[in-house]
Amino acid sequence: MGFAVEYTLPSGTSGIIFFAATDMNEAVSYVSLLCSHYGHVSVTNLTALPPNTTVADLYQLFPRKQADSKKE
């Protein structure tokens, strides 16, 4: 299954990570690892992605990231 999360690094940089996991439990474990081992300050909005997800679908799922990218 595909998953996505929003993240923020200690530097303030934020973005979206896409990753694969066998189920939601494994996805939650990966998110926990991002915080504990890799230093992500915030990891939110864990979303299971349906098959054949398009870029347009991602903008619907993560509208704040679309608004942030228009500011640059």
C-alpha positions, 0 to 999 in steps of 0.5 A, a space after each residue: 500500500 502507498 502512504 503519505 505524510 506531511 513533515 517538518 524538520 528542525 530547520 523549519 523545512 516542510 514537505 510530503 513523504 510518499 512511502 510503501 508499507 504493508 499495512 497501516 500498522 507498519 506505516 505508523 511504525 515508519 512515522 514513529 521512526 521518522 521522529 525518533 531516529 531521523 529527527 523530524 519535529 512533526 509528522 502529521 496527516 498520515 494518509 493511505 493512498 488509493 491505487 492509481 492516485 494522481 498528482 491532482 488527487 494529492 493536491 486534494 489530500 494536501 491542499 496546504 502544500 499546494 498553497 505553500 508552493 504558490 507563495 514561492 
